[in-house]
Amino acid sequence: MNQISVILAIMLLASSQAFAPMGMPSTRANIALRMVEESLESAAPVAAVEEEEEEFIDAGSLLALEKQKRADELRSQEVFMKRSTGIHKCSNCDWEYDEKKGDSFMIGGMIKPDTTFEDLPSNWRCPTCRASKDNFAEVTEEIPGFEVNQGYGLGGNSMTSGQKSGIVFGGLFLFFVLFIGGYGLS
């Protein structure tokens, strides 16, 4: 008897929309009604419930979802350009092979400066830990932005974020020095 009165009270509460806004159907009431129906039937498919919830999404939420999908699509298209630094780092000991220096500065080093990593002999090994050439990873710089836009502008698009920050803060420092120098003239 108590179960029937509880179910009837929930159904009555679910059907009344006294506190719902005028323009929108009460989703809370629909969810409560669905919960009662599921407890009685216990055979409602999950996909149907998800489709019913999507019906009650207002236009603003749909617009926000579409914008989010578009932003995700653009993020997937964004390919960052990677530029080689000419340095290869050993994964065992973190020794760096610099193509500009070679390894002739090391004891027993035979590789002359300006020798690319690909031109090293196949039996070449790390001078410090004797790891093979396969254990080296190339160090690259990542240039932010779309790869197709790197050629535009006055060269600013092909700069790394560190280079751009150096120009901005260097310009601010130069302005500060010139501004303070103006006080020295008077």
Buried (B, 14 or more C-beta within 10 A) or exposed (E): EEEEEEBEEBBEBBEEEEEEEEEEEBBEBBBBBBEBBEEEEEEBEEEEEEEBEEEEEEEEEEEEEEEEEEEEEEEEEEEEBEEEBBBBBBEBBEBEBBBEBBBEEEEEEEBEEEBEBEEBEEEBBBBEEEBEBEBBEEBEBEBEBBEEEBEEEEEEBBBBEEBBEEEEEEEEEEEEEEEEEEEEEE
